[in-house]
């Protein structure tokens, strides 16, 4: 029984909106490093049942990959409260994935939102 959710353009927005903490693995069947990362990701999903672990097949869902500017796979993205707080290409070893999840759990989302608002305001002023 897989503890990961297959994300598609039909369920992506709903999944990210309905859950406070979503990890997303952008992958493809032909990608060797993706296949190596899959069991590590699956194990992390089993060890963190309170989080949503999603997978986006970039071959089946090219619009989602394009929307996030995914240029290499696997890419891991973490979305908390509808804000992407982490995105990194490459297969992470188990210890690194555990560390990233721990860091994302500790984030103060009020601070993150404030930072995002400040960045958006600065961009709006042409800086």
N, C-alpha and C positions, 0 to 999 in steps of 0.2 A: 504494500500500500504506500503510494507516494504521498509525502507530506508537502509537496510543492504544487502550486497552481499554475496551469498553463494559461498565460496571459495573451489575450488577443485584442485587436482594436475594439471589439465588442464589449469586453469586460474590464479593460485596463482602467479607464477613468473611475468606474464604480469601485474597483478593488482598491485603488489608491485613495479614493474619497472616503470609503467606509472603514479603512484601517489606519491606525495612527503610525504604524511602523511596517514598511514593506521593503523586502530585499528583492531585487530583480536581477536575474542572470540572463543577459543577452547571449545567445548561443546559436549554433547550427550543427546539424548532424554530421556534416563533412569535416568539422573542425576538431582536430586531434586534441589540442589543449582543452577544448570545451568538454570532450568526453572524459578527460582526466580529471577535470574540476567537478564534474557531475556528482560523483560519490561523496566528495568533500562537502559540497553544497547540500546534498541530501542528508548527510549526517548532521550538519549544522541545523537543518530544518527540524530534524527529530529532537535535537537537544534544546531547541528554542520554540516549543509548541505555542507560545504566546505571540509569536511573530508570524507574519505572512511571508512565505517564500514563493516568489513567482518566477516563471521562466518565460522568456520571449524567444521563440524560434525566429531568428532574423530572416530566414528563407520564407517562412509562411507569413510573417508579419513585417514586410519591408517598410510599411508606413510608420510603424512604431520605432523601428531602428532609425529611420530617417528623422523622425520627430525629435529624437534625443541625440542626434548627431553621432550615432555609434559608428566608429570607423574601423575598429578591430574587435574581435571577439576571442575569448569570452570577455565581456565587460560586466562588472558588478556595479549596481547602483543601489543606494539605500535612500528611500523616501520616507521622511517623518513629517507628519502633519502636512502632507501635500507639498513639502519642500525637499528637493534633492539635496541631501547633505553629504553624499559620498558618491563618486563615480570614478572607477579605475579599470582600465583594460588589463587583461592578463589573468591567468589562473592563480589564485591565491593558495598557498599552503594552508593546511588546517589551522595551525596556530595563528597565522596572520588573519584568517577569516574570523576566528574567535575574537581576536583583539579588535578588529574593526567593528564587529557587532557590539562588543563591550563599550567601545568609545562612542558609538552612535547612541547606545542606550543612555549614556551619561550626559549627552548634549542638553543644554538648557534651551529648549525650543523658543522661549521668549526672546533670548539673546539672538538666536539664529534669525528669527523673523525680523527683529530690529535691524540687524546687519543687512538683511536682504532689502528692507525698506530704504535704508540709507544708501545702499548701492543703486537702487532703482531711482531714487531722488537725484543722486549725483549724475547718473546717466541722463536723466531728463533735463539737467541743466547744461548739458553739452560739455561736461568735464572730461 
